[in-house]
């Protein structure tokens, strides 16, 4: 119980995920994995940085305010 615990997915989060997916699609960007949309949206909503190598998270950084845990030098 020493780690923070969060409920990751509920009705509100499902709607926010759909909104984020549609916002990126309107820009011509398709995210390949549903899990990536869920993870990115969760981090955006909770204002948590995300450590990633998957290129599908870059549009969330560029267009939706996802904070990367590390920035390139």
PAVEX-561264 format. One record per residue (C-alpha): residue number from 1; residue in three letters; x, y, z. Coordinates in Angstrom, 1 decimal, always signed. Layout:
# residues N
<NUM; "ala"; <X; Y; Z>>,
...
# end
This chain:
# residues 73
<1; "unk"; <+0.0; +0.0; +0.0>>,
<2; "unk"; <+3.0; +2.3; -0.2>>,
<3; "unk"; <+2.4; +3.1; -3.8>>,
<4; "unk"; <-0.4; +5.5; -5.0>>,
<5; "unk"; <-3.3; +3.6; -6.5>>,
<6; "unk"; <-5.7; +5.0; -9.2>>,
<7; "unk"; <-8.8; +3.8; -10.8>>,
<8; "unk"; <-7.8; +3.9; -14.4>>,
<9; "unk"; <-11.0; +3.4; -16.4>>,
<10; "unk"; <-14.6; +4.3; -15.9>>,
<11; "unk"; <-17.5; +5.9; -17.9>>,
<12; "unk"; <-16.0; +9.4; -17.7>>,
<13; "unk"; <-12.6; +8.1; -18.8>>,
<14; "unk"; <-14.1; +6.2; -21.7>>,
<15; "unk"; <-15.7; +9.4; -23.0>>,
<16; "unk"; <-12.4; +11.3; -22.7>>,
<17; "unk"; <-10.6; +8.6; -24.5>>,
<18; "unk"; <-13.1; +8.7; -27.4>>,
<19; "unk"; <-12.8; +12.5; -27.4>>,
<20; "unk"; <-9.0; +12.3; -27.6>>,
<21; "unk"; <-9.1; +9.6; -30.3>>,
<22; "unk"; <-11.5; +11.7; -32.4>>,
<23; "unk"; <-9.4; +14.9; -31.9>>,
<24; "unk"; <-6.4; +13.2; -33.3>>,
<25; "unk"; <-8.3; +11.6; -36.2>>,
<26; "unk"; <-9.5; +15.0; -37.2>>,
<27; "unk"; <-5.9; +16.0; -37.5>>,
<28; "unk"; <-5.3; +12.9; -39.7>>,
<29; "unk"; <-3.6; +10.9; -37.0>>,
<30; "unk"; <-4.6; +7.3; -36.3>>,
<31; "unk"; <-3.5; +5.7; -33.0>>,
<32; "unk"; <-2.9; +2.0; -33.6>>,
<33; "unk"; <-3.7; +0.6; -30.2>>,
<34; "unk"; <-6.6; +1.3; -27.9>>,
<35; "unk"; <-4.4; +0.7; -24.9>>,
<36; "unk"; <-2.2; +3.7; -25.9>>,
<37; "unk"; <-5.3; +6.0; -26.0>>,
<38; "unk"; <-6.3; +4.8; -22.6>>,
<39; "unk"; <-2.8; +5.2; -21.1>>,
<40; "unk"; <-2.2; +8.6; -22.6>>,
<41; "unk"; <-5.6; +10.0; -21.7>>,
<42; "unk"; <-5.2; +8.8; -18.1>>,
<43; "unk"; <-1.9; +10.5; -17.8>>,
<44; "unk"; <-3.2; +13.7; -19.4>>,
<45; "unk"; <-6.2; +13.8; -17.0>>,
<46; "unk"; <-4.2; +13.1; -13.9>>,
<47; "unk"; <-1.3; +15.4; -15.0>>,
<48; "unk"; <+1.2; +12.5; -14.8>>,
<49; "unk"; <+4.3; +12.4; -17.0>>,
<50; "unk"; <+4.6; +9.3; -19.1>>,
<51; "unk"; <+7.9; +7.5; -19.9>>,
<52; "unk"; <+7.5; +5.9; -23.3>>,
<53; "unk"; <+9.3; +4.8; -26.5>>,
<54; "unk"; <+6.2; +4.0; -28.5>>,
<55; "unk"; <+5.8; +6.6; -31.3>>,
<56; "unk"; <+2.0; +6.5; -30.9>>,
<57; "unk"; <+2.3; +8.7; -27.8>>,
<58; "unk"; <+4.0; +11.5; -29.7>>,
<59; "unk"; <+0.8; +13.0; -31.1>>,
<60; "unk"; <-0.6; +13.1; -27.5>>,
<61; "unk"; <+2.4; +15.2; -26.5>>,
<62; "unk"; <+2.3; +17.4; -29.6>>,
<63; "unk"; <-1.5; +18.0; -29.7>>,
<64; "unk"; <-3.2; +17.1; -26.4>>,
<65; "unk"; <-0.7; +18.1; -23.7>>,
<66; "unk"; <+0.7; +14.7; -22.6>>,
<67; "unk"; <+3.8; +15.4; -20.5>>,
<68; "unk"; <+6.7; +13.1; -21.4>>,
<69; "unk"; <+8.8; +11.9; -18.5>>,
<70; "unk"; <+12.1; +12.5; -20.3>>,
<71; "unk"; <+12.8; +15.0; -23.1>>,
<72; "unk"; <+15.4; +14.5; -25.8>>,
<73; "unk"; <+18.5; +16.5; -25.3>>,
# end
